């Protein structure tokens, strides 16, 4: 009986070590993917910023007027919704 218990303890500890190695490998793999995709997203953001700058210069070149694209914030959206509710 005692031999079976010691054998089971050894087997379970071996399985726990295998599981820890698998988790460590999974952690490294996900870290590598995260680094690759963060670099790709950074490059895409740079391209988007350059395209936006070109788009903002286009009306000035064509019509000699300057148009600036503003970003909407949450507070302006909420303020607009409150105004619509008050109108009703």
MDTraj code that builds the backbone (N, CA, C; nanometers):
import mdtraj as md
import numpy as np

residues = "UNK UNK UNK UNK UNK UNK UNK UNK UNK UNK UNK UNK UNK UNK UNK UNK UNK UNK UNK UNK UNK UNK UNK UNK UNK UNK UNK UNK UNK UNK UNK UNK UNK UNK UNK UNK UNK UNK UNK UNK UNK UNK UNK UNK UNK UNK UNK UNK UNK UNK UNK UNK UNK UNK UNK UNK UNK UNK UNK UNK UNK UNK UNK UNK UNK UNK UNK UNK UNK UNK UNK UNK UNK UNK UNK UNK UNK UNK UNK UNK UNK UNK UNK UNK UNK UNK UNK UNK".split()
xyz = np.array([
    [0.0820, -0.1192, 0.0000],
    [0.0000, 0.0000, 0.0000],
    [0.0864, 0.1256, 0.0000],
    [0.1913, 0.1223, 0.0817],
    [0.2776, 0.2384, 0.0915],
    [0.3563, 0.2591, -0.0378],
    [0.3878, 0.1492, -0.1065],
    [0.4596, 0.1594, -0.2333],
    [0.3737, 0.2289, -0.3386],
    [0.2444, 0.1975, -0.3403],
    [0.1543, 0.2599, -0.4379],
    [0.1407, 0.4099, -0.4120],
    [0.1341, 0.4484, -0.2861],
    [0.1237, 0.5896, -0.2529],
    [0.2489, 0.6662, -0.2938],
    [0.3634, 0.6104, -0.2681],
    [0.4877, 0.6781, -0.3061],
    [0.5007, 0.6841, -0.4585],
    [0.4579, 0.5798, -0.5270],
    [0.4597, 0.5804, -0.6730],
    [0.3641, 0.6861, -0.7281],
    [0.2462, 0.6985, -0.6686],
    [0.1495, 0.7994, -0.7128],
    [0.2022, 0.9402, -0.6855],
    [0.2684, 0.9609, -0.5737],
    [0.3259, 1.0918, -0.5418],
    [0.4332, 1.1288, -0.6436],
    [0.5161, 1.0331, -0.6781],
    [0.6210, 1.0587, -0.7777],
    [0.5595, 1.0904, -0.9133],
    [0.4581, 1.0137, -0.9534],
    [0.3932, 1.0378, -1.0826],
    [0.3233, 1.1739, -1.0845],
    [0.2552, 1.2070, -0.9774],
    [0.1859, 1.3351, -0.9729],
    [0.2830, 1.4525, -0.9710],
    [0.3946, 1.4370, -0.9022],
    [0.4937, 1.5447, -0.9018],
    [0.5570, 1.5601, -1.0402],
    [0.5786, 1.4474, -1.1096],
    [0.6290, 1.4535, -1.2472],
    [0.5284, 1.5238, -1.3382],
    [0.3999, 1.4908, -1.3243],
    [0.2972, 1.5573, -1.4044],
    [0.2880, 1.7059, -1.3717],
    [0.3061, 1.7414, -1.2457],
    [0.3044, 1.8824, -1.2071],
    [0.4218, 1.9570, -1.2690],
    [0.5377, 1.8920, -1.2744],
    [0.6538, 1.9555, -1.3381],
    [0.6309, 1.9730, -1.4869],
    [0.5711, 1.8729, -1.5531],
    [0.5384, 1.8860, -1.6949],
    [0.4392, 1.9990, -1.7188],
    [0.3419, 2.0084, -1.6313],
    [0.2428, 2.1153, -1.6438],
    [0.3087, 2.2525, -1.6271],
    [0.4002, 2.2637, -1.5322],
    [0.4714, 2.3907, -1.5118],
    [0.5559, 2.4266, -1.6339],
    [0.6204, 2.3292, -1.6931],
    [0.6985, 2.3549, -1.8145],
    [0.6083, 2.3990, -1.9294],
    [0.4933, 2.3355, -1.9420],
    [0.3983, 2.3751, -2.0468],
    [0.3501, 2.5180, -2.0257],
    [0.3194, 2.5544, -1.9028],
    [0.2740, 2.6904, -1.8727],
    [0.3846, 2.7906, -1.9009],
    [0.5070, 2.7567, -1.8675],
    [0.6200, 2.8448, -1.8950],
    [0.6376, 2.8640, -2.0452],
    [0.6278, 2.7565, -2.1238],
    [0.6363, 2.7661, -2.2692],
    [0.5230, 2.8519, -2.3247],
    [0.4037, 2.8332, -2.2730],
    [0.2895, 2.9125, -2.3179],
    [0.3093, 3.0599, -2.2862],
    [0.3649, 3.0891, -2.1708],
    [0.3934, 3.2266, -2.1319],
    [0.4942, 3.2909, -2.2271],
    [0.6006, 3.2205, -2.2584],
    [0.7005, 3.2742, -2.3510],
    [0.6431, 3.2950, -2.4904],
    [0.5640, 3.2022, -2.5363],
    [0.5039, 3.2133, -2.6681],
    [0.4098, 3.3329, -2.6753],
    [0.3275, 3.3506, -2.5752],
    [0.2354, 3.4640, -2.5767],
    [0.3110, 3.5960, -2.5659],
    [0.4206, 3.5990, -2.4914],
    [0.5018, 3.7198, -2.4817],
    [0.5626, 3.7545, -2.6172],
    [0.6112, 3.6561, -2.6897],
    [0.6675, 3.6808, -2.8233],
    [0.5606, 3.7343, -2.9174],
    [0.4414, 3.6739, -2.9163],
    [0.3338, 3.7222, -3.0018],
    [0.2943, 3.8644, -2.9650],
    [0.2898, 3.8935, -2.8360],
    [0.2553, 4.0280, -2.7915],
    [0.3566, 4.1291, -2.8434],
    [0.4849, 4.0974, -2.8362],
    [0.5879, 4.1889, -2.8867],
    [0.5747, 4.2108, -3.0364],
    [0.5534, 4.1032, -3.1107],
    [0.5396, 4.1166, -3.2562],
    [0.4194, 4.2022, -3.2925],
    [0.3053, 4.1732, -3.2311],
    [0.1846, 4.2467, -3.2668],
    [0.1886, 4.3901, -3.2182],
    [0.2557, 4.4182, -3.1083],
    [0.2663, 4.5570, -3.0637],
    [0.3515, 4.6377, -3.1613],
    [0.4561, 4.5771, -3.2171],
    [0.5353, 4.6459, -3.3188],
    [0.4531, 4.6714, -3.4448],
    [0.3741, 4.5742, -3.4846],
    [0.2898, 4.5907, -3.6032],
    [0.1869, 4.7005, -3.5814],
    [0.1258, 4.7029, -3.4646],
    [0.0247, 4.8046, -3.4350],
    [0.0884, 4.9428, -3.4279],
    [0.2099, 4.9515, -3.3745],
    [0.2798, 5.0801, -3.3700],
    [0.3070, 5.1313, -3.5107],
    [0.3492, 5.0432, -3.5990],
    [0.3734, 5.0837, -3.7379],
    [0.2435, 5.1269, -3.8064],
    [0.1359, 5.0565, -3.7787],
    [0.0070, 5.0934, -3.8371],
    [-0.0387, 5.2294, -3.7856],
    [-0.0142, 5.2567, -3.6588],
    [-0.0521, 5.3856, -3.6014],
    [0.0285, 5.4989, -3.6648],
    [0.1562, 5.4743, -3.6914],
    [0.2377, 5.5758, -3.7582],
    [0.1837, 5.6035, -3.8980],
    [0.1474, 5.4992, -3.9698],
    [0.0905, 5.5165, -4.1039],
    [-0.0404, 5.5925, -4.0992],
    [-0.1230, 5.5643, -4.0000],
    [-0.2501, 5.6346, -3.9864],
    [-0.2280, 5.7812, -3.9541],
    [-0.1289, 5.8099, -3.8716],
    [-0.0982, 5.9484, -3.8367],
    [-0.0497, 6.0248, -3.9594],
    [0.0341, 5.9614, -4.0404],
    [0.0822, 6.0261, -4.1621],
    [-0.0317, 6.0492, -4.2605],
    [-0.1221, 5.9526, -4.2730],
    [-0.2356, 5.9674, -4.3640],
    [-0.3282, 6.0792, -4.3182],
    [-0.3479, 6.0917, -4.1877],
    [-0.4316, 6.1986, -4.1350],
    [-0.3684, 6.3342, -4.1614],
    [-0.2367, 6.3431, -4.1459],
    [-0.1678, 6.4695, -4.1738],
    [-0.1821, 6.5073, -4.3209],
    [-0.1702, 6.4099, -4.4091],
    [-0.1886, 6.4367, -4.5524],
    [-0.3309, 6.4797, -4.5822],
    [-0.4262, 6.4153, -4.5189],
    [-0.5664, 6.4486, -4.5410],
    [-0.5978, 6.5894, -4.4911],
    [-0.5370, 6.6295, -4.3800],
    [-0.5594, 6.7648, -4.3299],
    [-0.4956, 6.8701, -4.4195],
    [-0.3879, 6.8372, -4.4889],
    [-0.3235, 6.9332, -4.5795],
    [-0.3951, 6.9448, -4.7134],
    [-0.4714, 6.8448, -4.7503],
    [-0.5351, 6.8426, -4.8818],
    [-0.6284, 6.9606, -4.9075],
    [-0.7219, 6.9976, -4.8172],
    [-0.8077, 7.1142, -4.8452],
    [-0.7285, 7.2444, -4.8575],
    [-0.6199, 7.2561, -4.7832],
    [-0.5383, 7.3775, -4.7924],
    [-0.4728, 7.3865, -4.9287],
    [-0.4303, 7.2727, -4.9803],
    [-0.3667, 7.2719, -5.1116],
    [-0.4705, 7.2985, -5.2210],
    [-0.5863, 7.2334, -5.2121],
    [-0.6872, 7.2457, -5.3174],
    [-0.7666, 7.3763, -5.3107],
    [-0.8112, 7.4134, -5.1934],
    [-0.9032, 7.5265, -5.1803],
    [-0.8451, 7.6434, -5.1024],
    [-0.7210, 7.6326, -5.0591],
    [-0.6543, 7.7349, -4.9790],
    [-0.7315, 7.7632, -4.8499],
    [-0.7911, 7.6590, -4.7924],
    [-0.8616, 7.6677, -4.6653],
    [-0.8073, 7.5594, -4.5731],
    [-0.8127, 7.5876, -4.4454],
    [-0.7626, 7.4903, -4.3494],
    [-0.8792, 7.4273, -4.2735],
    [-0.8837, 7.2949, -4.2728],
    [-0.9867, 7.2201, -4.2011],
    [-0.9160, 7.1331, -4.0988],
    [-0.9620, 7.1388, -3.9764],
    [-0.9012, 7.0594, -3.8696],
    [-1.0043, 6.9587, -3.8216],
    [-0.9656, 6.8331, -3.8186],
    [-1.0534, 6.7274, -3.7696],
    [-1.0396, 6.7183, -3.6188],
    [-1.1495, 6.7361, -3.5478],
    [-1.1462, 6.7291, -3.4024],
    [-1.1890, 6.5910, -3.3565],
    [-1.1366, 6.5512, -3.2433],
    [-1.1771, 6.4241, -3.1853],
    [-1.2933, 6.4477, -3.0910],
    [-1.3936, 6.3622, -3.1003],
    [-1.5054, 6.3719, -3.0074],
    [-1.4655, 6.3092, -2.8754],
    [-1.5062, 6.3716, -2.7699],
    [-1.4815, 6.3144, -2.6390],
    [-1.6117, 6.2612, -2.5831],
    [-1.6013, 6.1843, -2.4797],
    [-1.7206, 6.1250, -2.4188],
    [-1.8131, 6.2319, -2.3642],
    [-1.7557, 6.3383, -2.3082],
    [-1.8384, 6.4423, -2.2465],
    [-1.9233, 6.5144, -2.3507],
    [-1.8704, 6.5369, -2.4722],
    [-1.9500, 6.6046, -2.5746],
    [-2.0638, 6.5149, -2.6217],
    [-2.0375, 6.3853, -2.6337],
    [-2.1438, 6.2929, -2.6726],
    [-2.2538, 6.2896, -2.5669],
    [-2.2133, 6.2858, -2.4426],
    [-2.3105, 6.2814, -2.3337],
    [-2.3890, 6.4116, -2.3280],
    [-2.3226, 6.5251, -2.3492],
    [-2.3892, 6.6550, -2.3480],
    [-2.4905, 6.6634, -2.4618],
    [-2.4576, 6.6113, -2.5793],
    [-2.5486, 6.6123, -2.6924],
    [-2.6713, 6.5262, -2.6635],
    [-2.6516, 6.4107, -2.6032],
    [-2.7631, 6.3234, -2.5705],
    [-2.8551, 6.3902, -2.4677],
    [-2.7967, 6.4588, -2.3705],
    [-2.8781, 6.5279, -2.2714],
    [-2.9605, 6.6401, -2.3348],
    [-2.9025, 6.7094, -2.4326],
    [-2.9764, 6.8157, -2.5022],
    [-3.0923, 6.7575, -2.5811],
    [-3.0705, 6.6436, -2.6456],
    [-3.1779, 6.5791, -2.7216],
    [-3.2906, 6.5344, -2.6305],
    [-3.2556, 6.4847, -2.5134],
    [-3.3578, 6.4421, -2.4179],
    [-3.4386, 6.5630, -2.3684],
    [-3.3718, 6.6747, -2.3455],
    [-3.4408, 6.7961, -2.2996],
    [-3.5341, 6.8516, -2.4060],
    [-3.4976, 6.8384, -2.5332],
    [-3.5809, 6.8888, -2.6423],
    [-3.7123, 6.8100, -2.6519],
    [-3.7039, 6.6824, -2.6205],
    [-3.8261, 6.5990, -2.6279],
    [-3.9149, 6.6338, -2.5146],
])
top = md.Topology()
chain = top.add_chain()
for i, resn in enumerate(residues, 1):
    res = top.add_residue(resn, chain, resSeq=i)
    for name in ("N", "CA", "C"):
        top.add_atom(name, md.element.get_by_symbol(name[0]), res)
traj = md.Trajectory(xyz[None], top)
